[in-house]
């Protein structure tokens, strides 16, 4: 079965790389890069996104690694890969949002063909790729101020069959836990609009990009393909806690955050996480772990304001 993306027809057994025009910006056309691997045999259809938030590079590199290694003859079904969704944010090295309309790309799905640029991008992704898929992976990680370590978000639903499918997909990733979300406008709207199981794997930090984080995304995607029967081999599933308690560690003072822990580290209650110091070097506060668990997110930015989150600890 052939697949149509824009004006391109992709035949069974072909791998095609291209760009799909979204809309006109003041100085350039905004285009969405994509790779479609149309397998030699019929089978499931999986869509994988990367770069929804511009600096979440580990996900983008993981998606590209899949694109470069998976060939049509090796799979059943169709693989839609979009390595950089937020292309203008990627170009501008802009944190979190699209610099054209200052909108969080992951809060405007399913989009609007007449809306601002982020909404047009979201609409194009849903109509051209997600609507033609049976499953969705939205690869994320830490943006400018974050180092996020190995968890998977799934959409909240009362449909037990779809919920089990999402948990199985999430279990294809070697993560600390699975978390459900009700966030409106995220890629989970694929479930609302099309009834498609969707997951959001989270790991990575922009500077530097860690090979282990890239491989985590890559291995998870490949494992999901085995789970769905798109590739030969048995998936490796990891049993993970669902919706563990997550404790925030919040700065009581503004200043410099001198961190003594890394994302992914295990801590015990009372372990020193770091300290906030003033601009003349005075210690303003020492932060200790309020509970035991794993650091699933740590702050990479040294500057800190009163009330900023310094770390997240999952009680797993």
Secondary structure, 3 states (H helix, E strand, C coil): CCEEECCEEECCCCEEEEEEEEEECCCCEEEEEEEEEECCEEEEEEEEECCCCCCCHHHHHHHHHHHHHCCHHHCEEEEEEECCCCHHHHHHCCCCEECCCCEEHHHCCCCCCCCCHHHHHHHHHHHHCHHHCCEEEECECCCCCEEEEEEEEEECCCCHHHHHHHHHHHCCCCCCEEEEECCCCCCCHHHHHHCCEEEEEEEECCCCCCHHHHHHHHHHHHHHHHHCCCCCCCCCCCCCEECCCEEEEECCCCEEEEECCCCCCEECCCCEEEEEECCCCCEEEEEECCCCEEEEEEECCCEECCCCEEEEEECC
